[in-house]
């Protein structure tokens, strides 16, 4: 009987504590739903601008695909970005998404996956290129409803490359051609540059040393129709909070 009473008291104590913990969790969940949370450490932040919540994600360094980069390489993991974009799209409190880019490029399929998600969002989206948005960073930049670039930033247009073991067979070249077509198609569908002009820039052999391609600064990227506008952080945020744009 003594043992029974002890166990019963222990059970009641734990149930009481669990109920208190559940109550606390419920309050925190409500707070999260009412006001989106931010994480500076992970490169994500949500700001309140004129009563509207704007979520910002950063894509920096190398876009990491199915293989891990070196620990010394600054990278953006697509498995971190994709769930974040889904959460922003489904969060009724967030009005828009700002994507800030300073990337050298990276995995083609991972970059296209992120770009397609952004392009398919119903929420208002804007991108801002700082420093550079090279290679697969170009589809990421043009995927937003409106793209901005600072004058000092640059974008490198070049053909798709393949790393690792490559078989010297026609199928390998066909695979590269199909992948390149996917990238070019996405860029031309989401920007104002023609396919012919983009391929001309991509296959330019007079600018890069021992390589094909073209480097565009901010104003050149706008002139070519690749990016919508020269702008700053304030311009991108203003676009997201202004209902008339």
Secondary structure, DSSP 8 states (H G I E B T S, - for coil): -HHHHHHHHHHHHHHHHHHHHHHHHHHHHHHHHHS---BTTTTEEEEEETTEEEEEEEEEEEEE-SS---TTS-EEEHHHHHHHHHHHHH-TTEEEEEEEEEEEEE-HHHHHHHHHHHHT-SSEEEEEEEEEE-TTHHHHHHTSSEEEE-TT-EEEE------S---SSHHHHHHHHHHHHHHHHHHHHSSS--HHHHHHHHT--SSSTTS--EEEEHHHHHHTTSSSEE--HHHHHHHHH-TT-
